[in-house]
């Protein structure tokens, strides 16, 4: 029988992309429930401030500044966890970036950068985690998307990267769980649109400010699903009703799904000029917010 997963209060948890959005919400919720945390992102100031806040709340937390597209930097995350605690119980590959723009307009360099973070970042995190978790077990959790099965126009390369994450995660699960009979639990989390600064952080080729279509769920709901997978063996889970609807529609009625997806073009743009079109594709965001903002300057929840 596979090893049971530990209660959160007994776990050492690694979270990538922990400085904003789903990663930040997951870090805060895991801290409330007593987990020891190793948090990674490119935003050093945000991570430093977050860890100070968590320490004040009694949480054992530390941070590592890392770009997950670089395998050597991901290995530094693992070394920090092992040096501090001697083990890793759950590893959450959450870091991601996006691009708004037509596939025939986005540069090859930008598309490759997106894949370096979204796909190779998951590969790097998964394979590094395996080195430390394969024997004793635990949970390896990869954050995909409803567009791991569906697609959305103007975010075509993001959709492709999340399809790749699903394919990699499914194949890894078969090799590790079914072939090797390892006690490691490998999960894929597939949220619908989430109220995070995702759109504000995306690189934008459009003439208007990007947005995620409604309805959107709150990042804390995704955090709950992630932490449930850390304590209960889970294959995959769609988070949000629209994730269930969209993934099933693309599987069962793909032509109809294409037509519905085409309608998302106008629902992904505000009627205003772009504010920060470069986004965080190549640089740290340093926003420190879990939730998105419609208009105006976004203020960090960590200040």
Buried (B, 14 or more C-beta within 10 A) or exposed (E): EEEEBBEBEEBBBBBBBBBBBBBBBBBBBBBEBBBBBBBBBBBBBBBEBBBEBBEEEEBBBBBBBBBBBBBEBBBBBBEBBBEBBEBBBBBBBBBBBBBBBEBEEBEEEBBEBBBBBBBBBBBBBBEBBBEBBBEEBBBBBBBBBBBBBBBBBBBBBBBBBBBBBBEBBBEBBEEBBEEEEBBBBBBBBBBBBBBBBBBBBBBBBBEBBBBBBEEBBBBBBBBBBBBBBBBEBBEBBBBBEBBBBBBBBBEEEEEEBBEBBEEBBEEBBBEEEBBBBEBBBBEBBBBBBBBBBEEEEBEBBBE
